[in-house]
Amino acid sequence: MSRAQVDDVLTVDHLVRRFGDLVAVDDVSFRIAPGETYGLLGPNGAGKTTAISMIAGLLRADGGSVTVAGHAMAPDAVEPKRHLGLVPQDLAIYPELTAKENLRFFGKLQGLRGAELTQRVQEVLDLIGLADRAKDRAKEYSGGMKRRLNIGVGLLHKPELLILDEPTVGVDPQSRNSILESVEALSVEGMAVLYTTHYMEEAERLCDRIGIIDSGRLAAEGTRDELIQLTGGTDTIRLGGSGDLTAAAARLREHPGVEQVDADRAGLTLTVRDAPTLVAALVGVATDSGVRLADVEITRPDLESVFLHVTGKALRN
Ligand SMILES: Nc1ncnc2c1ncn2[C@@H]1O[C@H](COP(=O)(O)OP(=O)(O)OP(=O)(O)O)[C@@H](O)[C@H]1O
């Protein structure tokens, strides 16, 4: 065991949920350490919302267990829920109220009063970047600002773990970026975050570790680099062109770092270690061998390639 279990903010152990014959969450286990941002990356219907509904104690599990800050989670449990905040996919804010009024209202519901409430509302406004718009009504906000306010509501009671369910779905690119910046600010604050998404770019940018989920199962887990290694960690260089491609292929195969060279009518496809370091030399070998190059393209594995590798399916479908 690589990490001390007692320190984990969240422990998910062999979690199962069925809907009739469908196993929506199928034996899922993972842990989140304090301050860590963990991403659950998977397509629509993979089981992300079902999993976090059980983690947050909104849905009963058919098997397995969830422990939040050392407390066993269940729908009727109170203590573990004090330690987590859940930001649902759908907005849960009052459009007629300002950001400040929304936060004060939800803060009171959570038992905050007086100076403590005022201070926490201000801290949250700063954290979600809405301090200068705090007195405008939520209905006047952009999509991204509404989402950030939605996140703020989940932060009021200073949870050790914040769960965000696909917070950027349906927002424009600029709003998306402002939401991602708010999430980045949370980890700077030392909060642990569980982030579900079907966008690999978001998982890459935000998450210390990523769990790849498909059809209810956690197919792989690790840091981005660890996951990339699962694909073999090789890059592809495409040298498009004409000339004596067979002779060039033979010489390129001898070059250090080159694992495979395939020639076709329109050029060469090379499987290599560390393409950015090798590409200039390989272009040199190809041209020296008489190849007239038309284009050069490097492809490096990303989480999309990892998803394909571990599930046999494309992430974007
Ligand atoms: N209450 C329910 N009754 C029956 N089936 C359900 C229920 N909730 C979810 N499912 C099914 O469980 C599977 C997982 O759904 P879930 O919403 O957890 O996926 P997801 O990864 O969150 O995807 P999305 O991003 O679309 O919400 C899907 O096949 C879904 O149809």
The ligand as a Gaussian input file, in Angstrom:
#p B3LYP/6-31G(d) Opt

LIG

0 1
 N      -32.399000       6.464000     -11.542000
 C      -31.988000       5.683000     -12.534000
 N      -32.737000       4.663000     -12.989000
 C      -32.302000       3.860000     -13.978000
 N      -31.099000       4.008000     -14.593000
 C      -30.308000       5.000000     -14.194000
 C      -30.708000       5.901000     -13.144000
 N      -29.687000       6.792000     -12.954000
 C      -28.726000       6.480000     -13.841000
 N      -29.092000       5.400000     -14.583000
 C      -28.289000       4.755000     -15.626000
 O      -27.008000       4.458000     -15.072000
 C      -25.975000       4.690000     -16.028000
 C      -24.974000       5.677000     -15.463000
 O      -25.587000       6.978000     -15.423000
 P      -24.858000       8.244000     -14.801000
 O      -25.818000       9.383000     -14.839000
 O      -24.268000       7.878000     -13.504000
 O      -23.696000       8.481000     -15.845000
 P      -22.739000       9.739000     -16.010000
 O      -21.378000       9.187000     -16.256000
 O      -22.916000      10.652000     -14.884000
 O      -23.254000      10.401000     -17.335000
 P      -23.921000      11.825000     -17.560000
 O      -22.790000      12.740000     -17.724000
 O      -24.699000      11.623000     -18.818000
 O      -24.786000      12.098000     -16.366000
 C      -26.668000       5.158000     -17.287000
 O      -26.825000       4.054000     -18.127000
 C      -27.995000       5.674000     -16.799000
 O      -28.974000       5.559000     -17.788000

